[in-house]
Amino acid sequence: MKAFIIERYGKKAVGRIGEMPTPDMGDDDVLVQIHAASVNPLDTKIKSGEFKLILPYRLPLVLGNDMAGTVVRVGARVRNFKPGDEVYARPDDDRIGTFAEFIAIKASSVALKPKNLSMVEAAAIPLVALTAWQILVETAKLKKGQKVFIQAGSGGVGTVAIQLAKHLGAFVATTTSTANVDWAKALGADVVIDYKKQDFAAELRDYDVVLNSLGNDELKKSMQILKPGGHLISISGPPTPTFAASRGLAWPLKQVLRLLSFSIRKQAKKSAKHYTFLFMRADGAHLSKITGLVELGVIRPIVDKVFPFADTHKGLAYVDSGRTKGKVVVQMI
């Protein structure tokens, strides 16, 4: 099959379209012909080598972390899917590779595609929607009337998290650039901070939850705007000892992560607040619930640009530029 492959790590590594074996299937897997796959910042970070200690992939590696497509074969123990089903998924992080013609995925990580979305639109949903769900619903247990600050509201996770938080009844603040302020308000944000003109730490107070997706400066400021008992949840780090234990990481790496997260964990404890690092996981049950919300019109995908499969490298470069508004999708079919 044709696939987009990287053969070495590095910021300047471009990758190429090449031939790879069609993935082997297990009894609990489905084999999916991929119609479209979206590009995530995670893909560019994997390509640059940022995650090689936590995610030790073997090279050459097929990139890609979510997709939409058609089931072509099911494993012997699979009962809830059949050939011809239109599905979407974020594969488990040890079995990525959606920039390809086919992928084998655990059936438990797959959900039926929302009926009201095209393949391109559906491909933009899984990773970012699962991230938003696992932060707001599963970890923060966000309740009606609570205040949540979602950084980078025009990004892939931000656009979905704003919509989900409003559905849950929360008061939502976010940040974006001057050009996207009105657009973020139209998504549902109650307060939009123009980060080019305003400092969110000077504008916001007494928030229950913060979704951090930016750097260390924003992380420290985010802790300041939380009320006592508030919860700062970061998808950009630093990872914690709890995360290291959940991944079964080696003792030396656990100590490295302990040191990296020491300052923010100390700050949280001192101010009677909570800090969690979240690395989202594949989950077909969560994705099925998200499907229901998409079909009700509660969540809609925001697709910025669509690239043909041959231009996957251009899609990665565009996401790496940090100028995306919603999601970037690579179309195979």
NORSULSUL-V761958 format. One record per pair of residues at least 24 apart in sequence whose C-alpha atoms are under 6 Angstrom apart, sorted by sequence separation. I is the first residue (numbers start at 1). J is the second residue. If there is no record, write none. Layout:
# NORSULSUL-V761958
I J
I J
This chain:
# NORSULSUL-V761958
66 90
87 111
144 168
145 169
146 170
147 171
148 172
149 173
150 174
151 175
152 176
302 326
303 327
304 328
306 330
65 90
87 112
88 113
144 169
145 170
149 174
87 113
144 170
86 113
37 66
128 157
132 161
37 67
36 67
65 96
36 68
35 68
64 97
65 98
34 68
35 69
63 97
64 98
34 69
62 97
64 99
33 69
63 99
90 126
11 48
33 70
89 126
90 127
9 47
10 48
32 70
239 277
9 48
10 49
32 71
9 49
31 71
32 72
31 72
31 73
233 275
235 277
30 73
229 272
230 273
231 274
232 275
233 276
234 277
235 278
30 74
228 272
229 273
231 275
233 277
30 75
228 273
29 75
28 75
27 75
27 76
28 77
27 77
28 78
68 119
7 59
7 60
6 60
68 122
6 61
68 123
5 61
67 123
5 62
4 62
148 207
147 207
148 208
147 208
148 209
149 210
150 211
151 212
148 210
34 101
33 101
34 102
33 102
32 102
32 103
31 103
31 104
30 104
30 105
29 105
29 106
30 107
28 106
29 107
25 104
23 104
36 120
38 123
37 123
38 124
36 123
4 99
3 99
3 100
2 100
2 101
1 101
163 299
131 280
155 325
156 326
154 325
155 326
156 327
154 326
109 282
111 284
109 283
110 284
109 284
108 284
111 287
111 288
114 291
114 295
92 282
91 282
90 282
124 327
39 328
38 328
39 329
38 329
37 329
38 330
37 330
36 330
36 331
36 332
35 332
35 333
